[in-house]
Amino acid sequence: MVPISWYLLLAALLFVIGAAGALTRRNGITIFLSVELMLNSVNLTLAAYSRLLDDHTGQLVVFFVLAVAAAEAAVGLALFIAIYRHRRTIDLNRINLMRW
Amino acid sequence: MIEVAVFLLFAALALGSALMVVLLRNPVHSTLSLVLTLLAIAVLFVLLGAPFLAALQVLVYTGAIVVLFLFVVMLLNIGREEIATDRGLVQKGAAGLGALILLGMVGAALWQGTAGHELAPLTEDFVSLEVLATQLFGRYLVAFELVGLLLLVAVIAATVLAARPTPGEPLAAGDRLADAAPVERGGPEPEELAEPTAPSTAAEEAR
């Protein structure tokens, strides 16, 4: 039986990798991928706690997170397509229209 | 014993491919690494007694969301990022340090909260899809319906945002970006074209 702490530690590691990626990368798509990674690590945490507490609520929250992630990906990628059409880049250092 | 081996194998796979998502330069490679990470996490869901989540993860996450990413990456034909500037190095160092501190805090909290807890063996009830579905369509029915509404709104928003504006039509909301800062395309801007003609017409009127 694998201790539940191992799952939680793995999820924390994945979350931190995703956070570091979201902070350092400049390509919009890669930052998006890092955010997806963070969302998924949280899903792992929820499933692990659901197992530990013997309660299905955690799994149902994962279900909702999945649906929201799908909506977020659709809208986000559409935004990137719209930005790319006007600026010919999705390098976030060069999309600085609102920088003062 | 086998469970521990499977866990270690797929945890290592998830960690390695997650690192590749962040470190690889080419967005296509990053996206494919994310597929590997998500599949490894799906296996861990099975180990945690959530086969439904594992199926959802494979079908929805890797099957739909990440393929959508891949589609957009290839559609936009995004190349490699340029070599990072020195400002990027400072940013990388700060982000790495912040990530380590975050790992220490979150890891310690999670570990201390659960270390030594004995897991009850998996029961038929916990794995059962029926129990899960009864809760989803009973207690969480309103949330479920709202998620459907959210997805509908997202579909409409994505269609509006990504739609190519037809020429002659007034600019959509998404096109104000172009008004505020014209793209550096070849050829003079309309204002530049108007500049030389304006004095000449004024001169003609003076005559």
HADDOCK unambig.tbl for C-alpha pairs under 7 A between the chains (distance, minus, plus):
assign (segid A and resid 1 and name CA) (segid B and resid 3 and name CA) 6.56 0.50 0.50
assign (segid A and resid 1 and name CA) (segid B and resid 4 and name CA) 6.77 0.50 0.50
assign (segid A and resid 2 and name CA) (segid B and resid 3 and name CA) 6.87 0.50 0.50
assign (segid A and resid 2 and name CA) (segid B and resid 4 and name CA) 5.64 0.50 0.50
assign (segid A and resid 4 and name CA) (segid B and resid 114 and name CA) 6.99 0.50 0.50
assign (segid A and resid 5 and name CA) (segid B and resid 111 and name CA) 5.55 0.50 0.50
assign (segid A and resid 5 and name CA) (segid B and resid 114 and name CA) 5.74 0.50 0.50
assign (segid A and resid 5 and name CA) (segid B and resid 115 and name CA) 5.80 0.50 0.50
assign (segid A and resid 8 and name CA) (segid B and resid 110 and name CA) 6.35 0.50 0.50
assign (segid A and resid 9 and name CA) (segid B and resid 107 and name CA) 5.77 0.50 0.50
assign (segid A and resid 9 and name CA) (segid B and resid 111 and name CA) 6.98 0.50 0.50
assign (segid A and resid 10 and name CA) (segid B and resid 11 and name CA) 6.93 0.50 0.50
assign (segid A and resid 12 and name CA) (segid B and resid 103 and name CA) 6.38 0.50 0.50
assign (segid A and resid 12 and name CA) (segid B and resid 106 and name CA) 6.51 0.50 0.50
assign (segid A and resid 12 and name CA) (segid B and resid 107 and name CA) 5.97 0.50 0.50
assign (segid A and resid 13 and name CA) (segid B and resid 103 and name CA) 6.65 0.50 0.50
assign (segid A and resid 14 and name CA) (segid B and resid 15 and name CA) 6.52 0.50 0.50
assign (segid A and resid 14 and name CA) (segid B and resid 18 and name CA) 6.77 0.50 0.50
assign (segid A and resid 16 and name CA) (segid B and resid 99 and name CA) 5.49 0.50 0.50
assign (segid A and resid 16 and name CA) (segid B and resid 102 and name CA) 6.96 0.50 0.50
assign (segid A and resid 16 and name CA) (segid B and resid 103 and name CA) 6.05 0.50 0.50
assign (segid A and resid 17 and name CA) (segid B and resid 18 and name CA) 6.96 0.50 0.50
assign (segid A and resid 17 and name CA) (segid B and resid 19 and name CA) 6.61 0.50 0.50
assign (segid A and resid 19 and name CA) (segid B and resid 99 and name CA) 6.75 0.50 0.50
assign (segid A and resid 20 and name CA) (segid B and resid 95 and name CA) 5.56 0.50 0.50
assign (segid A and resid 20 and name CA) (segid B and resid 96 and name CA) 6.02 0.50 0.50
assign (segid A and resid 20 and name CA) (segid B and resid 99 and name CA) 5.74 0.50 0.50
assign (segid A and resid 21 and name CA) (segid B and resid 22 and name CA) 5.03 0.50 0.50
assign (segid A and resid 23 and name CA) (segid B and resid 95 and name CA) 5.95 0.50 0.50
assign (segid A and resid 24 and name CA) (segid B and resid 91 and name CA) 6.36 0.50 0.50
assign (segid A and resid 24 and name CA) (segid B and resid 92 and name CA) 5.37 0.50 0.50
assign (segid A and resid 24 and name CA) (segid B and resid 95 and name CA) 6.46 0.50 0.50
assign (segid A and resid 27 and name CA) (segid B and resid 81 and name CA) 6.76 0.50 0.50
assign (segid A and resid 30 and name CA) (segid B and resid 27 and name CA) 6.19 0.50 0.50
assign (segid A and resid 34 and name CA) (segid B and resid 22 and name CA) 6.83 0.50 0.50
assign (segid A and resid 47 and name CA) (segid B and resid 48 and name CA) 6.91 0.50 0.50
assign (segid A and resid 48 and name CA) (segid B and resid 48 and name CA) 6.42 0.50 0.50
assign (segid A and resid 51 and name CA) (segid B and resid 48 and name CA) 6.17 0.50 0.50
assign (segid A and resid 52 and name CA) (segid B and resid 119 and name CA) 6.26 0.50 0.50
assign (segid A and resid 56 and name CA) (segid B and resid 132 and name CA) 6.54 0.50 0.50
assign (segid A and resid 60 and name CA) (segid B and resid 136 and name CA) 6.83 0.50 0.50
assign (segid A and resid 67 and name CA) (segid B and resid 147 and name CA) 6.78 0.50 0.50
assign (segid A and resid 70 and name CA) (segid B and resid 65 and name CA) 6.07 0.50 0.50
assign (segid A and resid 71 and name CA) (segid B and resid 151 and name CA) 5.63 0.50 0.50
assign (segid A and resid 71 and name CA) (segid B and resid 154 and name CA) 5.29 0.50 0.50
assign (segid A and resid 73 and name CA) (segid B and resid 65 and name CA) 6.73 0.50 0.50
assign (segid A and resid 74 and name CA) (segid B and resid 154 and name CA) 6.70 0.50 0.50
assign (segid A and resid 74 and name CA) (segid B and resid 158 and name CA) 6.01 0.50 0.50
assign (segid A and resid 75 and name CA) (segid B and resid 154 and name CA) 5.99 0.50 0.50
assign (segid A and resid 75 and name CA) (segid B and resid 157 and name CA) 6.34 0.50 0.50
assign (segid A and resid 75 and name CA) (segid B and resid 158 and name CA) 4.85 0.50 0.50
assign (segid A and resid 78 and name CA) (segid B and resid 158 and name CA) 5.18 0.50 0.50
assign (segid A and resid 78 and name CA) (segid B and resid 161 and name CA) 5.68 0.50 0.50
assign (segid A and resid 78 and name CA) (segid B and resid 162 and name CA) 4.94 0.50 0.50
assign (segid A and resid 79 and name CA) (segid B and resid 161 and name CA) 6.20 0.50 0.50
assign (segid A and resid 79 and name CA) (segid B and resid 162 and name CA) 6.94 0.50 0.50
assign (segid A and resid 81 and name CA) (segid B and resid 162 and name CA) 6.09 0.50 0.50
assign (segid A and resid 82 and name CA) (segid B and resid 161 and name CA) 6.28 0.50 0.50
assign (segid A and resid 82 and name CA) (segid B and resid 162 and name CA) 5.64 0.50 0.50
assign (segid A and resid 82 and name CA) (segid B and resid 174 and name CA) 6.98 0.50 0.50
assign (segid A and resid 86 and name CA) (segid B and resid 178 and name CA) 5.92 0.50 0.50
assign (segid A and resid 86 and name CA) (segid B and resid 183 and name CA) 6.42 0.50 0.50
assign (segid A and resid 87 and name CA) (segid B and resid 183 and name CA) 5.82 0.50 0.50
